[in-house]
Amino acid sequence: MVGGRVIEIAKVAEGKWRIWCVNGSDECAVFVEPDDAVGMPELGEEIWWQCGKVYFDGDQKQLRKIANSHDPRSA
C-alpha cells in the first residue's frame, strides 16, 4: 500500500506526526516531519508516498516521510 484516504492525524513526538490512512479494507500509517509552511493534509484527503515524501493536495504539497510505512493496528 502506498497511499489512501486519511482517517487520523496525530502528533507522536516532537517533530514527528503519524498519518493513518485507509485504502479499501487495507489500513496503513506513515510518520512525517511537520512543515508549518506546507501544513498537513485534511481528514478524508487522499495521500500517497514514494521516495521519502508524502504527497497531498493534488500532488501540490509534500512532507518528508520518516521511516517505513506500517500497519498501526499491530503496534
Secondary structure as GFF3:
##gff-version 3
##sequence-region A 1 75
A	DSSP	beta_strand	3	13	.	.	.	ID=ss1
A	DSSP	beta_strand	16	23	.	.	.	ID=ss2
A	DSSP	beta_strand	26	33	.	.	.	ID=ss3
A	DSSP	beta_strand	46	50	.	.	.	ID=ss4
A	DSSP	beta_strand	53	56	.	.	.	ID=ss5
A	DSSP	beta_strand	61	70	.	.	.	ID=ss6
A	DSSP	three_ten_helix	72	74	.	.	.	ID=ss7
###
